[in-house]
């Protein structure tokens, strides 16, 4: 399991609605809407993800 960097939702890569590669990593998404937002500004979401650290959006946790 991983997490969607846009909304923080837990995502199973095998069932992800989409995936994008950025910064040498593959990012998985719960919906095509989140994938589209990420693709428009990936650096913004990767930076927010790194800043979140151990917040609810850490891998294995679900935000909501």
N, CA, C and O of each residue as an XYZ file, in Angstrom:
256
protein
N       0.841     -1.181      0.000
C       0.000      0.000      0.000
C       0.888      1.247      0.000
O       1.987      1.263      0.555
N       0.376      2.260     -0.628
C       1.048      3.552     -0.676
C      -0.023      4.613     -0.473
O      -1.126      4.290     -0.031
N       0.266      5.833     -0.776
C      -0.727      6.882     -0.612
C      -0.728      7.816     -1.803
O       0.277      7.980     -2.495
N      -1.873      8.419     -2.023
C      -2.069      9.402     -3.087
C      -1.481     10.719     -2.580
O      -1.946     11.231     -1.561
N      -0.473     11.288     -3.256
C       0.149     12.516     -2.768
C      -0.752     13.743     -2.873
O      -0.447     14.778     -2.279
N      -1.843     13.651     -3.607
C      -2.742     14.791     -3.759
C      -3.739     14.852     -2.603
O      -3.896     15.899     -1.974
N      -4.406     13.745     -2.324
C      -5.447     13.755     -1.289
C      -5.064     12.996     -0.026
O      -5.735     13.119      0.999
N      -3.981     12.207     -0.092
C      -3.528     11.466      1.071
C      -4.210     10.131      1.285
O      -3.917      9.434      2.257
N      -5.102      9.768      0.405
C      -5.826      8.505      0.551
C      -4.897      7.315      0.335
O      -4.000      7.366     -0.507
N      -5.113      6.251      1.093
C      -4.341      5.024      0.921
C      -4.718      4.380     -0.406
O      -5.897      4.274     -0.742
N      -3.697      3.947     -1.165
C      -3.909      3.391     -2.500
C      -3.147      2.077     -2.639
O      -1.977      1.986     -2.268
N      -3.811      1.075     -3.171
C      -3.162     -0.187     -3.530
C      -2.631      0.003     -4.948
O      -3.430      0.166     -5.870
N      -1.314     -0.011     -5.159
C      -0.775      0.212     -6.498
C      -1.378     -0.697     -7.571
O      -1.508     -0.287     -8.724
N      -1.740     -1.899     -7.210
C      -2.321     -2.828     -8.184
C      -3.718     -2.395     -8.618
O      -4.195     -2.815     -9.673
N      -4.372     -1.569     -7.826
C      -5.737     -1.131     -8.141
C      -5.849      0.382     -8.317
O      -6.955      0.920     -8.361
N      -4.718      1.064     -8.416
C      -4.711      2.513     -8.540
C      -5.407      2.954     -9.827
O      -5.348      2.270    -10.849
N      -6.060      4.099     -9.755
C      -6.745      4.657    -10.924
C      -5.759      5.263    -11.909
O      -6.092      5.481    -13.073
N      -4.542      5.535    -11.441
C      -3.530      6.101    -12.313
C      -2.192      6.129    -11.615
O      -2.104      5.921    -10.405
N      -1.152      6.388    -12.384
C       0.202      6.479    -11.849
C       1.002      7.455    -12.699
O       0.796      7.562    -13.908
N       1.922      8.165    -12.045
C       2.832      9.076    -12.739
C       4.218      8.892    -12.156
O       4.372      8.547    -10.985
N       5.213      9.123    -12.973
C       6.589      9.060    -12.511
C       7.120     10.486    -12.417
O       6.992     11.281    -13.348
N       7.717     10.784    -11.272
C       8.306     12.106    -11.054
C       9.426     11.947    -10.033
O       9.262     11.253     -9.030
N      10.549     12.583    -10.284
C      11.667     12.526     -9.359
C      12.217     11.131     -9.157
O      12.745     10.818     -8.090
N      12.100     10.289    -10.169
C      12.602      8.942    -10.081
C      11.714      7.995     -9.290
O      12.102      6.856     -9.032
N      10.522      8.451     -8.899
C       9.583      7.622     -8.155
C       8.267      7.525     -8.909
O       7.914      8.416     -9.683
N       7.552      6.449     -8.678
C       6.220      6.292     -9.242
C       5.214      6.643     -8.156
O       5.286      6.129     -7.040
N       4.293      7.507     -8.486
C       3.255      7.981     -7.572
C       1.923      7.420     -8.047
O       1.623      7.467     -9.240
N       1.124      6.892     -7.133
C      -0.151      6.254     -7.463
C      -1.313      7.102     -6.962
O      -1.194      7.817     -5.967
N      -2.451      7.009     -7.674
C      -3.582      7.890     -7.394
C      -4.886      7.130     -7.223
O      -5.109      6.092     -7.845
N      -5.738      7.671     -6.368
C      -7.040      7.059     -6.100
C      -8.017      7.338     -7.235
O      -8.974      6.591     -7.439
N      -7.768      8.426     -7.975
C      -8.678      8.806     -9.062
C      -7.893      9.487    -10.176
O      -6.766      9.936     -9.969
N      -8.492      9.558    -11.345
C      -7.846     10.249    -12.457
C      -7.786     11.752    -12.178
O      -6.905     12.445    -12.689
N      -8.715     12.254    -11.373
C      -8.706     13.674    -10.997
C      -7.449     14.022    -10.209
O      -6.814     15.046    -10.461
N      -7.090     13.161     -9.247
C      -5.866     13.391     -8.469
C      -4.637     13.274     -9.362
O      -3.686     14.041     -9.213
N      -4.650     12.325    -10.285
C      -3.523     12.172    -11.212
C      -3.358     13.428    -12.062
O      -2.236     13.889    -12.269
N      -4.444     13.977    -12.549
C      -4.407     15.187    -13.378
C      -3.852     16.371    -12.583
O      -3.029     17.129    -13.096
N      -4.298     16.534    -11.332
C      -3.785     17.618    -10.486
C      -2.286     17.458    -10.256
O      -1.535     18.429    -10.343
N      -1.853     16.243     -9.966
C      -0.433     15.973     -9.742
C       0.367     16.288    -10.997
O       1.394     16.963    -10.919
N      -0.082     15.815    -12.143
C       0.644     16.014    -13.396
C       0.793     17.490    -13.747
O       1.749     17.866    -14.426
N      -0.131     18.329    -13.299
C      -0.074     19.760    -13.578
C       0.977     20.472    -12.720
O       1.506     21.505    -13.131
N       1.284     19.936    -11.538
C       2.239     20.579    -10.631
C       2.875     19.554     -9.697
O       2.699     19.646     -8.482
N       3.609     18.583    -10.234
C       4.142     17.508     -9.393
C       5.058     17.988     -8.271
O       5.008     17.447     -7.166
N       5.884     18.983     -8.529
C       6.812     19.465     -7.505
C       6.065     19.966     -6.278
O       6.530     19.789     -5.151
N       4.926     20.582     -6.487
C       4.117     21.090     -5.377
C       3.656     19.949     -4.472
O       3.727     20.061     -3.249
N       3.194     18.877     -5.057
C       2.683     17.758     -4.268
C       3.793     16.949     -3.627
O       3.632     16.457     -2.510
N       4.919     16.801     -4.315
C       6.044     16.068     -3.736
C       6.604     16.866     -2.568
O       6.962     16.284     -1.544
N       6.686     18.178     -2.700
C       7.180     19.035     -1.622
C       6.235     18.959     -0.419
O       6.704     18.842      0.713
N       4.916     19.022     -0.635
C       3.942     18.927      0.445
C       4.027     17.564      1.127
O       3.897     17.472      2.348
N       4.243     16.516      0.351
C       4.341     15.166      0.898
C       5.553     15.064      1.815
O       5.464     14.493      2.902
N       6.681     15.611      1.385
C       7.888     15.570      2.205
C       7.702     16.387      3.477
O       8.171     15.987      4.543
N       7.023     17.525      3.378
C       6.792     18.377      4.545
C       5.836     17.726      5.531
O       5.904     17.997      6.730
N       4.940     16.865      5.038
C       3.964     16.220      5.911
C       4.622     15.240      6.862
O       4.100     14.984      7.947
N       5.776     14.680      6.465
C       6.503     13.766      7.338
C       5.636     12.647      7.856
O       5.199     11.796      7.081
N       5.377     12.627      9.137
C       4.608     11.538      9.743
C       3.154     11.926      9.976
O       2.513     11.393     10.882
N       2.636     12.824      9.193
C       1.243     13.230      9.343
C       0.314     12.112      8.904
O       0.761     11.007      8.599
N      -0.962     12.398      8.874
C      -1.934     11.387      8.478
C      -1.709     10.908      7.045
O      -2.229      9.862      6.655
N      -0.963     11.640      6.281
C      -0.741     11.259      4.891
C       0.521     10.414      4.704
O       1.017     10.275      3.586
N       1.028      9.863      5.779
C       2.165      8.953      5.682
C       1.706      7.631      5.109
O       0.537      7.270      5.246
N       2.601      6.904      4.471
C       2.207      5.595      3.922
C       1.572      4.705      4.979
O       2.030      4.647      6.120
N       0.524      4.021      4.587
C      -0.156      3.104      5.483
C      -1.242      3.743      6.320
O      -1.939      3.046      7.058
N      -1.402      5.048      6.225
C      -2.453      5.732      6.975
C      -3.432      6.352      5.999
O      -3.073      6.637      4.856
N      -4.634      6.559      6.425
C      -5.670      7.123      5.560
C      -6.133      8.461      6.108
O      -6.495      8.560      7.280
N      -6.126      9.476      5.285
C      -6.631     10.788      5.686
C      -8.129     10.849      5.464
O      -8.604     10.420      4.412
N      -8.862     11.345      6.381
C     -10.304     11.600      6.262
C     -10.877     11.753      7.617
O     -12.079     11.975      7.758
